[in-house]
Every structure is written in C-alpha cells, then in structure tokens.
Amino acid sequence: MTQYIPDAANVQLAGAAILADAETPVAQKVVVDDLESLLQVLPRRVRRWLQELEPLDGLLEIILDLGRPPQARFFDREEALGQQDTTEEDINSVVSQLSPFGGDNRAGIERTLHRIAGMRNRNGKVIGLTLRVGRAVFGTSKIIEDLVLSGKSILMLGRPGVGKTTMLREVARVLADHAHKRVVIVDTSNEIAGDGDVPHPGIGKARRMQVAAPSEQHSVMIEAVENHMPEVIVIDEMGTEAEAAAARTIAERGVQLVATAHGNSLDNLLMNPTLADLVGGVQTVTLGDEEARRRGTRKSVLERKAPPSFDAMVEIQTWDRVAVHEEIASTVDTLLRGFPVAPEQRRLNAAGVVEHGVGEPLYLASAGRPQQYGGFGRGGGMRRSEAPPPSRPSAFTPPARIAGVGPTGPIRDTRPLGETAAEIVGKSTRVFSYGVNRDRLLETARTLGIGAEVTATVQEADMVLTTKVHYRKRGESLQYAQEKGLPIYVLRKNSQVQMEQFLKSLSAGWGGDGRQRITEAMEETEEAVVQVIDGGPSVELAPQSSYVRRLQHQLAERYNLGSASLGREPQRRVVIFHP
C-alpha cells in the first residue's frame, strides 16, 4: 500500500506510523512529497497544465528550457505542457523564488526536498532548469534493515534516479529514531535533508552538516567526526579520491559509515580507479614461482591493497529489489583470484516480507579467467559470454563416475570420485600465527610430521593460533577471525612445548567426530557435483565452517564447476552451479 502525504509537517507522524506497524504483514510505503510547494514556484500556465495531468504521484521532474515548450517527466512517460515556448521571464520568475544556486549549480525550496538544477550559457546566465521532485519515502530501508542495525558500514551503489538518496535518508532516520544513535549527515547539495537551515523532518533526529562546495565534502566529513562525536556518518554521492581517503579515516576511527556512490555492481567499482579504494583498492603483485604453482595462477596477479572502508555493499536495483554483499573483504579477494561470487538477492514482496535468494554471479574478467559462467540475471533470465572460453590444461583428470562434457571437453577418468575428495581433505591445514613465533611453529610441525601451513594473513587461514596475552588485547586480526567464525586456539605461553601440544591435538582432532563431519560434508558435495554435471540445477549445500567450505569450493573447481558462498555465519553455505 502506498500512501501519499502532501504536507511535510506530517512527516514525523508518518514515520512513527511505519515504526509502529513494523510487525504487521502488510507492506506500507508512505511517501511525503510536498508537491504543492514545487508547483507554487512555476509559471501559472505551467502549473495549470500540470494540474490537468493529475494524479501526479509518478511525477519525476519538470523541464524548463529557453525557447522550448515545458515538459513533465513521469516514471513511465513524458508529457508536453502546452505548445507555448518557455521564455526568459518564466525562468527568471522561478529562479527568484529559489534559494541561491551553489557551486554545484543546484538550488532548492526551503524546508522541502525538491532539487532545482540550472543550465547556463557561456556567460553564466541560467537558460534552463530541471525541477526534480523530492520525496521522503518511509519504509524503503526495511529490505536492508538487518544490515543497517548491525553496526556495519554500508556502501550503497546504484544508477542515477534509482532511489539511492531516498533510501539513504530513510536509513539515517531509522538509525537516529529507532536505533537511538548519534547520526550526522554530511549534506553536500542539501538533497538528504532539504534546503534551508532547518533540516527536513524526513531525517528524524539525525543532525545535518551543510557543505559550502562539493570540493569541501571530504574535509566536512573529517570535521563531523572530530567535532560532533557521531556514532554514524551518512554521506551521499561519494566520487573523489579525497572522499575515499576521508572514508578510510572515518572507518579507522570506529564510526559506522553509510554512503552512496554511482555504479551498477561491485566488479564495476573495483575497476574504477577513483572509488576502488572504498573496497580496499587493487594492486598488481608478482608471486614467486612456488606460490604461483600453489595457486595455479600466473606470476602477476591482482590483490586487494588494503582493508575496505566498508563492511557490506548493497546494489540497489529498484526500491524493492537489491543485491547484498555482506562481507566485502572476502568477496573482493574471491573476485580478484578469478572466482565468481554470488551476492544475496533480496526482494520485498507485496506482503511486506523480505525474500532471500541467490543473485547473479559476478566474475572479474580482468583477474585472468574468462567470463563464461551462467546464472540467474537481474531480470530473471540467464546470461553467458558471447564466445566460449579458451581451453586450458586442467591440473586434474575428472573421474568416470561423472559423465558429461565440461568447459574443457569430455569428462572421463578411472578414479572414484571419493579419492579426489580425500586428496583435497588430506592437504595441510592453514594456520595464522598471531603473537606466536612463526619459524618455531613451522619447525615443530616438520619435526612432528604434521602438515600445517603458516599463512601470512588471517584472510588465508583456516584457524588462528595466538597467546593468552595477545588474545586479551583483541587485535584487528582476532576481531576479523571472530567475525568470520574461524577457530581461535590460545596458548598460555609462546613456547615450543605449548606448540607441540597444540599440533598434536590438531592432528588428533582430524580423527573421530571431526573427521566424520568433514567426510559427510564432502560426500554431500560429491552428490551435488554429480547432479550439476548431469545437467541438473544448482545445488545449495548445508551450512559448514569456513574450512569445510574451502574444501567444497576446491572440489567444485576440480570439475570445472562454479561455486559461491552465501548467507551469514553460522548459516553460511556453498552453492554449486554449472558454468
């Protein structure tokens, strides 16, 4: 149900009604547009033509260009407002009733969300106006409410006009009024909180800092953190390197950041040199021969440059449909290594219930693998690359139990499928040592004959080994491990005796119930591999730990199948699909 409330004074009442009705099964979208204020600044004849087109619920913007008839643009059509051309007097009449134009060539109407953008000639004279209708839409943040209230920093992507600012405004209100957080909005063009010194009621109790010029947005972002003790910073349309650097500074200070940027998807953002830093940035790294062989890649590979400024990303497709990447760091790492990632697809149905599904897999072609997968697209159909990927030698020979034709040709072998799974499970366990002597740990493992690989970063590890002293400090690596659900083993001291006890218990842990659980998970993966290669649909596996999921991904890759992790811990699971 959509309810339009033309009087902006009723905004707070409308927001309260939405919050009070949050548990009911009816989806309600309350729209506050205060359209009458915009109509009053128009020339009388234009206003009369518009009123003849009522209802004006779907009105997007009004165009006034010198020497051309006025136009009204709706969501689904355009209408000419009479045959008489727009005159210089018409434009000057509108401009005289607006606030002064800023450095971004935008003006507004006080206490409203309407945005008026000017077009100028070479002498700086206004010869055209775009009057965009501003609306506060309550209820739009419900589709990502769990992310918003989780405390994660969120980056929202979307094409112009898809509703990024509208959703951002609602997120600010929910955080301020419903979560009772200290929210500061950095409002560059007064689009979020409206024109004038008094902010629009659509932002609730959130505070607003205005920005004198777009080039100063990054400095106001830092000022907001330093001077006003916010728990949340809200920013619209980040687009420069300075703003990306300011976002990193804010993230490092522990402030939740919610921002928007222009773009369609995460893979597009990664290839944008200006904004890639928002998700960690990309750099080219040259690997050693041994590491390149271990990864099965070229020596020059792409890797994430730094921790991302945002924890999660939301790709806004329509007001009721989004794609969600809940863990940006691991998602970017997966893309840069050439593997596809499938975002979580969310849709708000007519009953007000958020439906969850698997979105279209993303594949970063520049990471060195051809874009040759298929999946459900945003429009519900399938998409594939126009040309098949070139054949490349495989590091394994698939078994005869799986019959069919894969991307590299016929699939045949004489080994049982279980032998391949056992080979993967039998590989060494990757341990990240935090405060534990790395060389001594490796030497102890070699002496005991235990296959344990010590990783350079916590992102590559299956488990973390630390000491009691370091565990109490809860460093960034330990916080990351806890968020990812990685096992953390704590030694009383950084001694060889303690390391030996840990490695022996680790080796023993692969027997009994632990080994049985892994075996059962891999048997389920084997059955899924058979179903998919035999032409069946994608198969979603049972939730598993990060270590077991890595084994499942490796088994799928052995048979040239696509796989992706979806969901949140402890329900994070692997889905296997046909390329």
Residue pairs with C-beta under 8 A, 6 or more apart in sequence:
1 26
1 27
1 28
1 29
2 28
2 29
2 30
2 31
2 57
3 14
3 28
3 29
3 30
3 31
4 31
4 32
4 33
4 57
5 11
5 14
5 30
5 31
5 32
6 32
6 33
6 34
6 35
6 36
7 32
7 34
8 32
8 34
8 37
8 111
8 112
8 136
8 200
8 201
8 202
9 201
10 32
11 32
11 136
11 200
11 201
11 202
12 201
12 204
14 30
14 32
14 138
15 30
15 138
15 173
15 177
15 201
15 202
15 204
17 28
17 30
18 28
18 30
18 138
18 139
19 177
19 178
21 28
22 142
24 352
25 351
25 352
25 353
26 351
26 352
27 139
27 348
27 349
27 350
27 351
27 352
27 353
28 139
28 352
29 137
29 138
29 139
29 140
29 319
30 137
30 138
30 139
31 57
31 135
31 136
31 137
31 138
32 135
32 136
32 137
32 138
32 202
33 113
33 133
33 134
33 135
33 136
34 112
34 113
34 114
34 134
35 56
35 59
35 133
37 109
37 111
37 112
37 114
38 62
38 109
38 112
38 114
38 131
38 133
39 47
39 50
39 51
40 47
40 97
41 94
41 97
41 98
41 109
41 131
42 50
42 62
42 94
42 131
43 90
43 93
43 94
45 82
45 84
46 62
46 64
46 70
46 81
46 82
46 90
49 70
49 72
49 81
49 82
50 56
50 59
50 62
50 72
50 81
53 72
53 79
58 74
58 75
58 76
59 72
59 73
59 74
59 133
60 73
60 74
60 75
60 132
60 133
60 161
61 72
61 73
61 130
61 131
61 132
61 133
62 70
62 71
62 72
62 73
62 81
62 129
62 130
62 131
63 70
63 71
63 72
63 73
63 128
63 129
63 130
63 131
64 70
64 86
64 90
64 91
64 94
64 128
64 129
64 131
65 86
65 119
65 127
65 128
65 129
66 85
66 86
66 87
66 88
66 91
66 127
66 128
67 85
67 86
68 85
68 86
69 80
69 81
69 82
69 83
69 84
69 85
69 86
70 80
70 81
70 82
70 86
71 78
71 79
71 80
71 81
72 78
72 79
72 81
91 126
91 127
91 128
91 129
92 126
94 116
94 129
94 131
95 107
95 118
95 126
95 129
97 109
98 107
98 108
98 109
98 116
99 107
99 108
99 109
99 110
99 195
99 196
100 107
101 107
101 118
101 126
102 189
102 212
102 213
103 212
103 213
103 214
103 215
104 188
104 189
104 213
104 214
105 117
105 118
105 119
105 120
106 115
106 116
106 117
106 118
106 189
106 190
107 115
107 116
107 117
107 118
107 195
108 114
108 115
108 116
108 190
108 194
108 195
108 196
109 116
109 195
110 194
110 195
110 196
110 198
111 194
111 195
111 196
111 198
111 200
112 134
112 194
112 195
112 200
113 134
113 135
113 136
113 169
113 191
113 194
113 200
113 202
114 131
114 132
114 133
114 134
114 195
115 131
115 132
115 134
115 189
115 190
115 191
116 129
116 130
116 131
116 132
117 129
117 130
117 132
118 126
118 128
118 129
119 126
119 127
119 128
119 129
119 130
120 126
120 127
121 127
134 191
134 194
135 166
136 166
136 169
136 170
136 200
136 201
136 202
137 163
137 166
137 170
137 319
138 170
138 173
139 170
140 163
140 166
140 167
140 170
140 319
141 148
141 167
141 170
141 171
141 174
142 348
142 352
142 354
143 320
143 321
143 322
143 346
143 347
143 348
143 354
144 154
144 167
144 171
144 314
144 322
144 324
144 346
145 174
147 154
147 312
147 314
147 324
147 326
148 154
148 171
148 174
148 175
148 179
148 258
149 174
149 175
149 178
149 179
151 256
152 256
152 310
152 311
152 312
152 326
153 251
153 256
153 257
153 258
153 309
153 310
153 311
153 312
154 171
154 257
154 258
154 259
154 310
154 311
154 312
154 313
154 314
155 259
155 260
155 261
155 278
155 279
155 309
155 310
155 312
155 313
155 314
155 328
156 164
156 167
156 168
156 258
156 259
156 260
156 261
156 313
156 314
156 316
157 164
157 260
157 261
157 262
157 263
157 264
157 265
157 266
157 269
157 313
157 314
157 315
157 316
158 164
158 260
158 262
158 263
158 264
158 315
158 316
158 317
159 262
159 263
159 264
160 262
162 316
162 317
162 318
162 319
163 316
163 318
163 319
164 236
164 237
164 260
164 316
165 191
165 192
165 236
165 237
165 260
166 319
167 316
167 319
168 192
168 234
168 236
168 258
168 259
168 260
169 192
169 193
169 202
169 203
170 202
171 234
171 258
172 183
172 185
172 192
172 203
172 204
172 206
172 232
172 234
172 258
173 202
173 203
173 204
173 206
174 204
175 181
175 183
175 206
175 232
175 258
176 182
176 183
176 203
176 204
176 205
176 206
176 232
177 204
177 205
181 231
181 232
181 256
182 207
182 228
182 229
182 230
182 231
182 232
183 205
183 206
183 207
183 230
183 231
183 232
183 234
184 206
184 207
184 208
184 209
184 224
184 228
184 230
184 232
184 233
184 234
185 192
185 193
185 199
185 203
185 206
185 207
185 208
185 209
185 234
185 235
186 209
186 211
186 217
186 220
186 221
186 224
186 233
186 234
186 235
186 236
187 193
187 199
187 208
187 209
187 210
187 211
187 236
188 211
188 214
188 217
188 236
188 237
189 211
189 214
189 236
189 237
190 196
190 210
191 236
192 203
192 208
192 234
192 236
193 199
193 200
193 202
193 203
193 206
193 208
194 200
194 202
199 206
199 207
199 208
206 234
207 228
207 230
209 220
209 223
209 224
209 228
211 217
211 220
217 235
217 240
217 243
218 240
218 242
218 243
218 245
218 246
219 246
221 233
221 235
221 243
221 246
221 247
221 250
222 246
222 249
222 250
224 230
224 233
225 233
225 249
225 250
225 253
225 255
230 255
231 255
231 256
232 255
232 256
232 257
232 258
233 250
233 255
233 256
233 257
233 258
234 258
234 259
235 243
235 247
235 257
235 258
235 259
235 260
236 259
236 260
237 260
237 261
237 262
238 244
238 247
238 259
238 260
238 261
238 275
238 278
239 261
239 262
239 274
239 275
240 274
241 274
241 277
244 274
244 275
244 277
244 278
244 309
245 277
247 257
247 259
247 278
247 309
247 310
248 277
248 306
248 309
250 257
250 309
251 257
251 309
251 310
257 309
257 310
259 310
261 269
261 275
261 278
263 269
263 272
263 275
264 315
265 315
265 323
265 362
266 279
266 313
266 315
266 325
266 328
266 331
266 332
266 335
266 341
266 343
266 362
267 335
267 362
267 363
267 364
269 275
269 276
269 278
269 279
270 276
270 279
270 282
270 332
270 335
270 336
270 364
271 282
271 364
271 366
276 282
277 305
277 306
277 309
278 308
278 309
278 310
279 308
279 309
279 310
279 313
279 328
279 332
280 304
280 305
280 306
280 307
280 308
280 328
280 329
280 332
281 304
281 305
281 306
282 302
282 303
282 304
282 305
282 336
283 302
283 303
283 304
283 305
284 300
284 301
284 302
284 303
285 300
285 301
285 302
285 303
286 299
286 300
287 295
287 297
287 299
287 300
287 301
288 299
289 299
292 298
292 299
292 301
295 301
295 337
296 395
297 337
297 338
297 368
298 368
301 336
301 337
301 367
301 368
302 336
302 364
302 366
302 367
302 368
303 333
303 336
304 329
304 332
304 333
304 336
307 329
308 328
308 329
308 332
310 328
311 326
311 327
311 328
312 324
312 325
312 326
312 327
312 328
313 324
313 325
313 328
313 331
314 322
314 323
314 324
314 325
315 322
315 323
315 324
315 325
315 343
316 322
317 323
317 378
320 347
320 348
321 345
321 346
321 347
321 348
322 345
322 346
323 343
323 344
323 345
323 346
323 359
323 360
323 378
324 343
324 344
324 345
324 346
325 331
325 341
325 343
325 344
326 344
326 568
327 484
329 459
329 480
330 459
330 484
331 341
331 343
333 459
334 340
334 341
335 341
335 362
335 363
335 364
335 367
336 364
336 367
337 367
338 363
338 364
338 367
338 368
338 369
339 363
339 369
339 553
339 557
339 563
339 564
340 361
340 362
340 363
340 373
340 375
340 562
340 564
341 361
341 362
341 564
341 565
342 358
342 359
342 360
342 361
342 362
342 375
342 564
342 566
342 575
343 359
343 360
343 362
343 566
344 356
344 357
344 358
344 359
344 566
344 567
345 356
345 357
345 358
345 359
345 360
346 354
346 355
346 356
346 357
347 354
347 355
347 357
348 354
348 355
349 355
358 375
358 376
358 538
358 540
358 564
358 566
358 575
359 376
359 378
360 375
360 376
360 377
360 378
360 383
361 373
361 375
361 562
361 564
361 577
363 369
363 371
363 373
365 371
369 389
370 385
370 389
370 390
371 385
372 384
372 385
372 388
372 389
372 407
372 579
373 384
373 562
373 577
373 579
374 382
374 383
374 384
374 577
374 578
374 579
375 382
375 383
375 562
375 577
376 382
377 383
388 407
389 407
391 407
391 408
391 409
392 408
394 408
394 560
396 420
396 558
397 412
397 413
397 415
398 406
398 411
398 412
398 413
398 558
398 559
398 560
399 413
399 414
399 415
399 416
399 417
399 419
399 420
400 412
400 413
400 414
400 415
401 416
401 417
401 530
402 411
402 417
402 529
402 530
402 533
402 534
402 559
403 411
403 412
403 533
403 534
404 411
404 533
404 534
404 535
405 411
406 533
406 559
406 560
406 579
407 560
407 579
408 560
411 533
411 559
417 526
417 529
417 530
418 523
418 526
420 555
420 558
421 522
421 523
421 525
421 526
421 551
421 555
422 522
424 522
424 551
424 554
424 555
424 558
425 518
425 519
425 522
425 551
427 451
428 451
428 452
428 453
429 451
429 452
429 453
429 462
429 463
429 506
429 547
430 452
430 453
430 454
430 455
430 460
430 461
430 462
430 463
431 441
431 452
431 453
431 454
431 455
431 461
431 462
431 463
431 464
431 465
432 454
432 455
432 457
432 458
432 460
432 461
432 463
432 464
432 465
432 477
432 481
433 441
433 454
433 465
433 466
434 458
434 464
434 465
434 466
434 470
434 475
434 477
434 478
435 466
435 467
435 469
435 470
435 494
436 465
436 466
436 467
436 491
436 494
436 499
437 494
438 454
440 496
440 499
441 452
441 454
441 465
441 499
442 452
442 454
444 496
444 499
444 500
444 503
445 451
445 452
445 503
448 500
448 503
448 504
448 507
450 503
450 504
450 506
450 507
452 503
452 506
455 461
458 464
458 477
458 480
458 481
458 486
459 480
461 481
461 486
462 486
462 487
462 546
462 547
462 550
463 486
463 487
463 488
463 489
463 547
464 477
464 478
464 481
464 486
464 487
464 488
464 489
465 489
465 491
465 502
466 478
466 488
466 489
466 490
466 491
467 490
467 491
467 492
467 493
467 494
468 490
468 491
468 492
468 493
470 478
471 478
471 488
471 490
478 488
481 488
482 488
483 569
484 546
484 569
485 545
485 546
485 569
485 570
485 572
486 546
487 545
487 547
489 502
489 506
491 498
491 499
491 502
492 498
510 518
517 548
518 548
518 551
521 541
521 542
521 544
521 548
521 551
521 552
522 551
522 552
522 555
524 541
524 542
525 541
525 551
525 552
525 555
525 556
525 574
525 576
526 555
528 539
528 541
528 576
529 555
529 556
529 559
529 561
529 576
531 539
532 538
532 539
532 561
532 576
532 577
532 578
533 559
533 561
533 578
535 578
538 575
538 576
538 577
538 578
539 575
539 576
539 577
540 573
540 574
540 575
541 552
541 573
541 574
541 575
541 576
542 573
543 567
543 570
543 571
543 572
543 573
544 552
544 572
544 573
544 574
546 572
549 565
549 572
549 573
549 574
552 563
552 574
552 576
553 563
553 565
553 574
556 562
556 563
556 574
556 576
557 563
560 579
561 576
561 577
561 578
561 579
562 576
562 577
562 578
562 579
563 574
563 575
563 576
563 577
564 574
564 575
564 577
565 572
565 573
565 574
565 575
566 572
566 573
566 575
567 573
